[in-house]
Amino acid sequence: MAVAYRASALRFCGKLSRNGLGLIGLSFILLLGTMAIAAPLIAPYDPLAQDLTRRLMPPSWPHLCGTDELGRDIFSRIVWGARVTFRIIFLVSIIALPVGLFVGTVAGYLGGLVDIVLMRLCDVFLAVPGLVLALTLVSMLGPSLENAVIAIAATLWPQIARLARAETLIVRQADYVSVIRIQGARWHRIVLRHIVPMCVSSLIVRGTMNMATIILTAAGLGFLGLGVRPPDPEWGSMLATGREYMMDDPWIAAFPGLAILLTSLAFNLFGDALRDVLDPRS
């Protein structure tokens, strides 16, 4: 068993290593993740420290990305903002993926009335554009990091559920599932032990590609003042502040916007690579 897992891991790494764009995306994600973890060591200044004598300084060696309207170092705030972004990604993922996986596999395996009710519930969430639904939920719950996570997760779990249901409809027709059912195994045991593992690879790919959506939605909420509360550094709120200085001091908005763009692109490239590597037809 260990030899088989080792061989599978080697094949996975070999396929991934041949995808140049995927490696670029993964490298940027790892670099940004390292920056987020080591933010207290990497950031040269306190991201909340204000110094009005240094306000609106252009990029220079002491301040690589310049300073904002309150004299705060933008590079330090971007580094600490990466920690906030990865925290949102992690929290949304551990909520949306399990919920969507459970709903989709149960609906696909049991079928009938259970399938109809659960899928119509998904349709209710999918009928509203994701950002609009997130804005509505955060407006009802109040602006905060926790409420933003709940709102973003509510927009993503129906997509995961739809994908899990489609995978389950295929897997439940397999011969080994029929044999297990004939032997008297209960439905929840079949779902958890034999169907969920077969859906994981597709959900990993989908979840990785959803990271860009999470980043953009979180930045959109922060841009509108409904995400992380100031003065905590968050890329969307930094971008919102910088738009007032776009004409004279464009670096205030340019660097947070570039961070959002590159991070979203990196997750999309890595997700595409995972899709190619984990595709069973390959």
Secondary structure, DSSP 8 states (H G I E B T S, - for coil): -HHHHHHHHHHHHHHHHT-HHHHHHHHHHHHHHHHHHTHHHH-SS-TT---GGGTT--S-SSSTT-B-TTS-BHHHHHHHHHHHHHHHHHHHHHHHHHHHHHHHHHHHHH-HHHHHHHHHHHHHHHTS-HHHHHHHHHHHH-SSHHHHHHHHHHHHHHHHHHHHHHHHHHHTTSHHHHHHHHTT--HHHHIIIIIHHHHHHHHHHHHHHHHHHHHHHHHHHHHTT-SS-TTS--HHHHHHHHGGGTTT-THHHHHHHHHHHHHHHHHHHHHHHHHHHH-TT-
